[in-house]
């Protein structure tokens, strides 16, 4: 058994929405009270053994008075230990008549509590870490991501800060050295020659491509490390950045391939959608070609979005189950099946929240950088941001680092907790999590999440 939520192998539990059956504790046999003569003082003529005294059976073993015991009736098992049977009214949880029910048996509404419980319902789910071990709501997933960042802030913010600082330093150097004033000036100069425009365009494309690659690598590193941290936080077990790196290092190359493959799939789908319209516009009528390209692009975008949500849990599946790229995409598809809109809504909400928080931090730094830049805030607005000095790049870069420190943990945490939630709903992963966290007796008296 490993210390990550990938303990249950993908083939060991159903993934098609079925839930494993759970067997509850055997119902104890009825235990009649001792028979008393009718003329005995204090005896109840309507039934044997109904007076309250030290001679009565313990709480939780009572049944409705049914008359004298049958010959040869087996004695009941010992009374239950502390827990559901402690501090309850006669008859055990839920009232008179048996365990977990109303009058006379299992599963009824008792006069003292809700369904199957005493004084208000069943006990809460175990919570060894940042989430309870049961199917999660939207708020619990978001709260779990924030709680991970708050509880293990040294590790989480340390990882996020390191990745964000390294990324931003490289981006600033590229923007300040490669994407210089001469390149942007050539692109904005209407009298520039074709060779000057080509050289400037090449520099801009090279700089943009390098920035995209650096951002991609940073995303891979942050996702790999924070996935491990979040999975341990579910168990209530802290982990250092070094331990997270040692655990995630074997899967980093595969994760890089996965994160590169998904945008390529999206681009390919969109290209297929707009290509017919482009061909019609080039070799036929321009108007109908453009209209066909727009319609094709919209349709292809919808298909690409549908696929990306189906593959959105591939990253935690790859990291926590130690799967390959294709297998992790298949696992994500299986887990998302039947819950596409829910996964899409939670991912969208988390992205909106993370971007709003990042914008609240980054925008003031951008204005501050423009104010302290070479031409001031007015010059920045007039130039459209094309002439960026080192002062502007450094101050705005500080804001980007702070924003990334917030968005990295939220996005990674929500994705991991969504993955765990779907496995709890489909594969009863909460049982494995409880065992790994050392929760005693979990799953014997309370059902697994379904």
N, C-alpha and C positions, 0 to 999 in steps of 0.2 A: 504494500500500500504506500503510495507516494503522498507527499504533503501538498499536493495541488489538486484542484477540482477535476483533474483528468484521471482520477483513480479508477473510476468505473470505465472499463474499456468500451469503445463505441458499440461493440457487438454483444455486450453483456446485458444490455437493457433495451427495451423497445424504444424506437424513435418515431413511431408513426402515430403518436398521440395516445397510445394505449398506456395504461398505468398498471404497474404490477400490483397484484392482489396482496392484501394485507390481512393476516389472520389475527383476530382479536383474542383476548384471553377467554378461556372456557368459562361458561356461566356456572357458578356454584349451585349445587343441588339445594333444594329447599330444606331448611332446617326448622322443623317444628319445635315449638316450646314444650317444656315438660308438662305432661297432663297432671291435673290436680282434681281431687274430688270436688264435687259440686258443693258439699257441705263444709269445705275447708274455709276458715275465715279469710276474707279478702279475695276469694276466688270469683272469677267472672263467669256467670252461668252461660254466657253466649259463646264462649270459646276458651280453649285451654291456654294458660300461660300468657295472658295479655296485660297483667299488671306490671308497672315499672318497679323493678327491684334489681338487686345485684345478681339475681338468678337468671336474668334475661340474656339472650344471645348478644354478642357485641354488635355495634353499629355497622351497617353495611351487609349484614347477613340475614336481615329480616325478610320475611315474605308475608303475604296476606294470610290471615288466619284461615285455615282450610279444614280444621277438625283434627281428629286424632291422627297420629302418624301411621303410615302404611307399614305393614310388617316387612322386615328385611330391608328397609330404606338405608342407603349408604350414608355415612356421616359426611358432612360438608368439608371442604378444604379449610386450611387455617385462614383466619381473617386477613384482609389486605393490610400492608404496611402503611406508613404515613404517606400522605399525598391526597388522592381524591377522596379517601374514606375518612379523613380526619376532620373533626370539627363540623360534622354534618348532622342534619336531623335524622330521626329514626328512619331506617330503610335504606341508608346509603345515599349516593349521589342521585339527585333528582327526585327524592321523595320515597314513600313507602313502596316496597315491592321488589327490590333488586338493584343491581348495579347499573348506573347510567340511564335509568329510565323512569317512567312514571309509576303508576300503581300496577305492580304485578309483573314487571319484566323490563327488558332492554328497549332502548330507543324511543321512549315516550317523552312527553313533556311533563316533567315533574312539577310539583307545586312550588318548589323552592328555586328552580333555576331554569335555564334554557334547555336546548336539545342535549341530552346525554350528560349534562354537567350539573354541578352543585353550586348554588348561590351565584348564578350568572353565566354558566357555560364552561367549556373545557379550558384547561390551563393554557397560557400563551405558549407559542412555539419557542423552542430553544433559540437563543441568540448569543452564540459564543463570540461573534465578531461584530461587524458593522451592519449586518442584515439578519433578520429572523430567518430561520431555516424552514421556509414555506413559500408558496407562490407569492411573488411580490407585486405591489402596486406601483404606479408611476412615481408617486412621491417617495416611496421607499427606495426605489432604484436611484433617483436623484439624490436623496439623502444619504444613501450608502456611498455614493461617489464623493460627496462632500465630507462625510464622516471619515472616510479613508484619508483624505487630504488633511483633515483636522487632527485625527488621532496619530497618524504616522507622518507628521509634517516634516520632520527632519529628513526622512528618506524620500518622501514624495517631492517636496520642494527642492531638495538637493539634486535629485535626478533632473527635474524640470529645469532648474536654474542652470545646471551644467550644460544640458543639451541646448537650451535657448541662448546662452552666452556664446558658446562655440559657433552655433549657427549664425547668430547675428553679427559676430565679428567677421566671419567669412563673407557674409552678404554685404556688409559695409565696405569691406576692402574691394570687393568686386564693383560695387556701384561707384566708389570713389576713384578707382584706378582705371577700370576697363570702360565703364559707362561714364565717360568724362564729358566735359562741356563741348569738346570739339565734335564728338559723335552726335550729340543732340542738336548742336548748331547746324551741322551739315544736313540733318534730316529736315530742319525747319527752314533752311535757306532755299528759296525758289530758284536761285541762280546756280545752285551746286551742279557739278558735272555728274554724269552717270557713274564714273568710277568713284567719286567721293560719296555719292549716295550708296553705292554697293558696299563700300568699305564701312561706312557708318552703320548701315543696316546689318552687316555681318557682325560688327562689334556688339550691337544691341542684342542680336539673337544669341550670340555666344554668352553674353552676360546673363540674359534671361534664362537660358538653358542651364548655366552653371548654378544660378540661384535655385532653379527648380530641383536640380539634383541634390543640392545641399539640403533644401527643405525636405525632400523625400527621405534622405538618410536620417535627418533629425527625427522625422515622424516615425521611421522604423525603430530607431533606438529608444525613443520615448515610449512607444507602444509596447515594445518587448519588455522593458524594465517595469513599466507601470502595470502591465498585465500580471506579472509575477507578484508585485506588491499587493495589488487588489485581491488576488486569489488567496494570499496569506491573510489579508485583513478580514476576509469572510470567516476564517477560522479563529480570529483573535490572536494570531501569531505575528509578531513583528519580524521584519526582515531588513537587513542592511542593503545598501546599494551594491556592495560587493557580492553578497549572496544572491541578489536578484540577477546580477550579470552572469554569475556562474550557472545559475539555473536556466537562464534564457539564451545563453551564448550558442548552444548547439542548434537552435532554431532560427537564429538571426538571419542567416543567408536565405533560408526558405521564406521567412517573413518578407525579406526584401523582394524576392521574386513574386510573392503574392501581391504586395502593394504596387509593384510595377505592372503586373499582369492586369489588374482590375481596371486601371485607366486605359490601357491598350484595348481591352474589350469594349469599353465605353466608346472610345474613339472609332473603333472599327464599326460598331453598330451605327453610329451617327453618319459615318462616311457612306455606308451602304444605303442609308435612308436618303441622303441628299445627292448621291451620285446620279441617279436617273434625271433629276431636275437639271443638274449641271450639264449633262450630255445634251439634253433637249435645248438648253439655252445656248450651248456652243454650236450645235449643228442644226438647230431649227429656230423656233421662235423664242425670242428672249423673254417676253412677258410670261407665257405659259411655263417656260422652263423655270423661271424664278418662283412662280407660284407652286410648281411641283416640288421644287427644292425645299421651300418653306414647309409645305405639308409633310414631305418626307422627313425633314428634320424634326418636326414636332412628334411625329409617330415614332421615329427612332429614339428620340429623347425619352418618351414614355417607356419604351421597351428597355432602354438602358437603365432607367431609374428602377424599374421592376426587378431587373437582374441584380443591380447593386445592393438593393435591400435584401434580396435572397442570399447574397454572398457577404452580408455585413457582419455576420458572426464567424466568418472564416478565420479571422485573425486570432481571437481567443481559442478557437478550436485547434488551430495549428500550434499555438504556444503551450496550451495546457494539456492537450492530448498527445503531443509530440507526433503530429501527423504531417504528411506531405502537403504540397500545395493543392493538388487536385482533390485529395481525400478531404482536406479541410473545407474546400468549397462545397463538396458533396455533403459534409456534415452540416454546414451552415444551411444549405438548402433544405435538408431534412428537419432541422430544428425550427426554421422559420415557417415551414409549410403550415397553412391554416392560421397563422398569426401575422401575416404580412402587414396589415394595416396597423396593428399594435406596435410592431417593431419599428415601422416607418414613423409613426407618431412620436414614439419615445425618442428615437434618434433625432428627428427634426426638432423636437422641443429642447433636447439637450444641446443641439447645435446652436439654436437661437439664443439660449441662455448664455452659452459660452461666448458667442460672438458679441452679445450685448455687453457682457462684463469686459471683454477685451476692448471693445470700442470705448467704453467709459474710461478705460485706462490709457489707451493709445492716443485718442483724439486730443486730450489736453497736452500731451507731450508733443504732438505734431504742431499744435499752435505755438507752444513754447519754443520749439525748435525754429519755427518760422520767424518768431519775434526776435530771437537771438542770432538768427542767420545773418549773412553778409548784407542782404538787401532789406531785411526786416519783413514783417508780416505782409505789408502791401506789395513788396517786390515778389514775394512768394506767390501771392494770388495772381499778379500780372503775368508772371512767367509760367504759370500752370504747373509749377513743381519741376520744370525741366532742368533748371540750373541749381543743383543741389550741392551745397558746400559741406565741408567736413563737420562743421558745427551742427548743421541741420541733421546730418546722417547719424552723428553720435547721440544727440539728444532724443531723436525719434527712435533710434535703436534701443535706448534704455526703456522707453515705453513699450516697445515690441517684446523685449525680454520679460518685463513684468506681466504683460498680457499672456505670453506663452506659458508662463509659470502657472497661470490659472486654467487656460484652455486645455493644455495637455492632460492634466489629471482628470478633468471632468469628462472629456471625450473618451479617454481610455477606460476610466472607471465605469461609465455608463454602458459601454460596449461589453465589458467583462461581466457586469452584473446582469445584463440582458441575457447573455449566454448562459450564466448559471441559473437564472430564472426559468429559461426555456427548458433546461435539462431537469430542473426540479419538477416542472409541470409534466414532462413527458417521460422521464426516466427515473424519477424518485432519487435524484442526486442528493437530496437533503439527508437521506440515510447515510450515505457515504461521507458527507461533510460532517455529520454529527459524530460518526465514529472517529474520523480523523481529528476532530476537535476535542475528543475525550468526553463527550456528553454521555452520561450513563443512562441506560434504559430507554434511549430515544427510539421511537418506532414500535415499542411494545404495547404501550397504553394509549398512544396518540397516533393517529394515522399520518402517513406521509402526505406531503402536498400533492394535490392532483390537479 
